[in-house]
Amino acid sequence: MVHVGYYDKSIGEGLYETHLNYFVAAQDAKEAKNKTHQISEFQERSMHIDGMKEISSVEGYKVTLEKDSESKSGEVISYDETKNL
């Protein structure tokens, strides 16, 4: 996970830093950095990297990646939908 920041002049006159997280599949931190720098949104908003975290396990479960030829983006559950779960 790559934690990025940027300043958006349309929010608070650009005074406050906004943050996003990108999930990037990479062999190491250097490759993750390079891939992040290639993301068009990262370039367009003049973002910078605040930090990175390698995610190899979650709550006792090992995380493994395998190539997916279908490349589905996954389900998005809205704010209102999560209240009804």
Secondary structure, DSSP 8 states (H G I E B T S, - for coil): -EEEEEE-TTSGGGTSEEEEEE----SSHHHHHHHHHT-HHHHHTT-EEEEE----EETTEE------SS--------HHHHHT-
